[in-house]
């Protein structure tokens, strides 16, 4: 009977941890308020992985930018 960890097991463990390290996540939140009406809106975006994280970040930035163009101001978060 062989003792120790086989090379195949080490490769498998390395592949799992290597893949996990390439996965990213993002969760962005901002509450904005229109000063005159006191109307409040929230931009909240979450994404996982090499594609989801950048998309969530981009969509969040667009949400905040669009509301700021309409006169909203960030009151919480971001």
ABEGO torsion letter per residue (X at the ends): XBBEBBAAAAAAAAAAAAAAAABBBBBBBBBBBBAAAGBBBBBBBBBBEAAAAAAAAAAAAAAAAAAAAAGBBBABEX
